[in-house]
Amino acid sequence: MAADNKNGKQPPMTWQKSMMAYLHDLLYMLMAILLAFLLMFRVIVVSGSSMFSTLWDGDYLLLLSNTFYQDPQPGDIVVISKKSFDNGAPIVKRVIATEGQTVDIDFDTGTVYVDGTALQEDYIHNLTQLSEGVVFPLTVADGCIFVLGDNRAVSRDSRDPQIGQIDTREVLGKALLLMLPGTHQGQLPRDFSRVGAVQ
């Protein structure tokens, strides 16, 4: 052995040292994955029925973080934190219009119009017949979005002056995946067939 060391050769690594090296590398890989997950994604729990029946109270959602999601599009389901509403507690809504678009609502027929075109809203639970104080038509301001809940009869959203248009900086992220279905406050059985992409 002494002769091998003098010639610059290293003694063979024991299995214990090999295992420690593998564990060391595995730990660094796990830390890198965890860091990427924390930067790219968030997990949030739906609270309330404003998005029923697309989302139920108690649903666990995986969000694409606003670090990587900065261009909301109509139809996206987003999570918002607005200081002026419920002390900034996260709320889940659907993007209806983006900056420069004009929104109008006929509360008699329950029809939502964007740039003069009636939306085909197969996802809503009921018609948009509740006015909450915002005057229509309105044009969405620069850097803002207009959002509505899918359960229009109970949702507080951009129709409400306390919420109004949402600055895109108030968007926490886009809902990508329903990870664990809720029970809607125990009213419905947990339905695992709902697990999957959020639409």
PyMOL commands that set and color helices and strands:
alter all, ss='L'
color gray80, all
select helices_A, chain A and resi 2-6+15-40+86-88+168-170+192-194
alter helices_A, ss='H'
color red, helices_A
select strands_A, chain A and resi 41-45+60-65+77-80+91-98+102-106+111-114+117-118+138-139+144-148+166-167+171-180+196-197
alter strands_A, ss='S'
color yellow, strands_A
deselect
rebuild
show_as cartoon
